[in-house]
Structure formats: C-alpha cells, structure tokens
Amino acid sequence: MSRKPGLVYSSDSDDDGVIHGAKLFGRERPIYHVLGGGKVADVLLWRNIYVSAGLLIAMTGIWFLFEVVEYNFVTLLCHISITTLLVIFIWRMAAEIFKFPPPMVPQMILHENTFKQVASTAHKGFNHFLSRVLDSACGRDFPFFFLTIICLYILSVIGNYFSFLNLLYLGFICLETLPFLYERFEEDVDRLAGKISREIKRSYRKFDSQFLNKIPRGPVKDKKIR
C-alpha cells in the first residue's frame, strides 16, 4: 500500500513506521491556541514585541536587584513607592508653576481581564498536566510516567544549586523563548520529538518483554456487583 505524504502513519510496533505531521505531545491545535489564543499567547510568542520586551527587561531588572544587588523585597518596594510619589508630587507642583499639563493618573492601571486570562491559562495548563501525570501513575502511559520522574529528579538536583528566584527567572526566560522558538522551528522539533518518542517506546517495549512480563501476578478477582 502506497503512503501519501502529510498523513499520520503508526503501528503497534512503531519501529519502522514514519509519522508525518505528528505534533509535539500529540496536540492537534496550533501552539497559539494551546497557549490560550489571546494576549498571553501574543506575549509568549512575541507577537506584541513591546510588551514581551518590556516584561523581559522588567523581570531581568528584578532578578538583578534581588540576586546581584541583594535588595530586600520590602525595602525595594518602599523605595520604589517613595520615588514614584516624589516624582508625581514634583511633577504636579512644577505643572502649576510653569503651566504645563499635570500628570494623568489612570483610574485603572491594570485591567481585570488580563489577570483573569493569565489565571485561566495557567489553571487549564496545570490541570491538564496534573491529570496526565496522575493517569500515567495509574499505568496508562508508562513512558510519560518515567519521563516525569526523571524530569522531577533533575529539577530537584538543580534546586540544590539555584535559589527559588533563579529558578523562577529561568522559568520565565523559558516561557518567553521556548514557545517562540518552537513556533519558528515547529517541523524540525516535531520530527526530532517523534524520533525520540519512538525510541523511548521501543526501549520500553523491550524492557517490558524482558522483565515486566516475567513478574508473576496473582489471579485477578472479579468485582461483585451488588
């Protein structure tokens, strides 16, 4: 049977099957819609370059102040508040003396919808990841289960050498760069991820046939229906 390009082919063995068009993590939607398809996705994929760059600069500045300068959070917050109040006060007094427009303080600085969208996207992503991890722990996806264990162990080792703020900043850098790079090199990443996934499945099937299947199991009792 001839194979047409652009279709997804798979088999139980997955040893010789070539998967065309398979997406990372088995997703079917574009990465933009996976990230929420709104302002959050625009920021993470650098479609709103000014906001994305501003967030990156702000987070870098915060990381520099806390990790390099070793500022205390309360002290920094008070100093920023004092500076902001002094600037507004001096601007207001100078505006009355020199007759130029006074500072315009907006009634709503941060919109409520932005917080709701960020919280909703984080909530959906965390729930999806947690449900998949729990399903894999129940034996539905052993490769993903072992991969999760390995990643958590690596993260625990990294946590011994980095502070929480460094890990938080590293995670933010990954959020600002990895989705953008993945969208640009999506086909190459999906192709490489498919090869790695097939290799992991092949290794697991070999381990299962040589070791797990040889473990004696007791008879399975039928559940009584009341």
N, C-alpha and C positions, 0 to 999 in steps of 0.2 A: 504494500500500500504506500503510495507516494505521500510525502508530507508537504503541506503548504506552509510557506513562511508566515509568521505572525500569529500562529496558533500555539496553544499550550499543549505539550505532549508530556505525559508522565506514565509511569508504570509502577507496579508494586516494588520492583527492584530498584528503579531509579539509577541503575548502574550505567546503562548506556543511553538512557533517554535524555534528549536535549530539550530544555524548556525555553521556549521563545516567548517573550513578553511577560514573563513571570515577574511580579513586583516584590519588593523587599517586604518581609513579614507577611506575605500573602495578601497584601492590601489590593483593593480594586479601584479605589478613588485616587485622584492626583494628590500629591503631597500638600498642595494648597488647601484642599478641602479637609484633609486629615488634620491639619493644624487649626481648623475652625473656619477658614474661608473668610475671615473678617480683618479687623485692624491688627489683631495679634499675628495672624499669618502674614500680613503685609510687612510687619516689623521684622519677624523672624526670617523672612525671605528677602529682606532688603528692597521691597517694592516701594516703601516710603523711606527713602535713603536718609532724609534729615532726622526723622525720629529714631531710626535704627542707629545712626551715627551718634546722635545725642545721648541715647541710652548707653551705648558702649563707652563713650567718653565719661559720662557720669559714674557708671559702675567702676571704671578704671580709676577715676579720682577718689571714689570712696575706698576702694581697695588700697590705694596708695596712702591715703591718710591713716587708715587703721593699721595696716601691716608694716608700712615703711616708716611713717612719722610716728606711729604708735599712739594715735589720738584715742582718748576715751570717748565712747559714744555720747554720753550725757554732756561732756564738755564741748564736743564738736557741735551738737545740736544747739546748745546755748549760745555758742559763738556765732553760728550761722543766723540764729534768730536775732541776736543783738545787732549784727551787721546789717541784716535786712531792715530792721526797724530804724536804725540810724540813717540808712540810705533814703528810705521813704520820708523820714522826718526832714532831713536836709533838703531833699528834692522839693517837698511841699513848701518849706519856708522860702527857698530860692525862687520858686514859681510865683509866690505872692510879691516878692521884691522886684524881680526882673520881668514880671508879666508874661511868662510863658506857660504852656499847658501843664497842669499838675499831674502827678502820677495817677493812672487809672488802675484801680484795684478791682479785678473782676469779682463778681458775686460768687461765681463757681469756678474754682481753679481747676479741679479735677472732676471730670464727668463721672456720674454714677454708672452709666452704661459701660464705660471702659473697664471698671472694676468687675462688673458682672460678667463681661465677656471673658476676661482673663480667668476669673474664678471658674466659670463654666467649662472653659477649655481644659484647665488643669484638672478639674473634677472628672471630666469624661476620660481624659488620658490616664489618670491614676486608677480609676475604676476598671478600665479595660485591661491595663497592665496587671492589676492585682487579681482580677478574675482569671486571667490567663495563667498567672503563676500558681494560683490555687488549683486550677484544673490540671496543670501539669504535675502538681504534687499528688494528685489523686490517680496518676498513672495514665492520663490521656495523651500526654506529649512528653515522653522521656527526654528527647534531645533538648527541648527548651528548658526542661527542669534542670538537667545537668549544666546547661549553659548559664542559667540563672544562678546556680550555686557557685560556679566558677567566677562569674562577674561580681557577686557579693563578696566572695573571698578576696578577690583582687582589690575591691573597694575598701575592705577592712584593712588590708595591708597598706594601701595608700593613705588611709586615715591615720595611721601611726606616724606619718611623716609630714602631714599637712594639717593646718588648723581648719576649723569649720569655715571660716571666712574665705580661706584659699580654695577650699572645695566648692563653696558657693560661687565664688568668682569664676572658677574653672567651669562649673556647670553652666553659668551664664554665657561664657565665651563659646561653649559648645552649642548652646541654643542659638546663638547669633551667627554661627558659622556653618555648622554641620547641615542644617536644612537647606541653607543657601547653596552650599557646595553640592549637596545631593541632587538638588533640582537641576543644577548645571550639568552634572555628570551622571544623570539617573541611569541611563542604559548601561554604562560601564559598571556602576556599582551593583545594579541588579544582576548583571551577568556574573560578576565575581561572587556575590552573595549566593547565587544559585549553585555555583560550583562548590562553595564551602558547605552549603546546606546538604547537597547530595553526598559529599564526603563524610559529613557527620552522620548522616543516616546510614551510609554504608558501614561505617565503623561500629555504629550501634547495633545494626543487624548482625554483624559478625560477633560482637560481644554477647548479644542475646542468644545466638545459636550455640555458642561455645560454653557459656557459663550460666546465664539466667535460666535457660530452658532445662538445664540439668539439675536445678534445685528442686528437691522433692516437695510436692504440695499435697496437702490433705484434701480429702473429698469435699466438694462444695455442697453444703446443705441447702435444700430448697426452703425458701421462706414460707411459713404457714400463713395462709390467707384466712383472716378471721371474718 
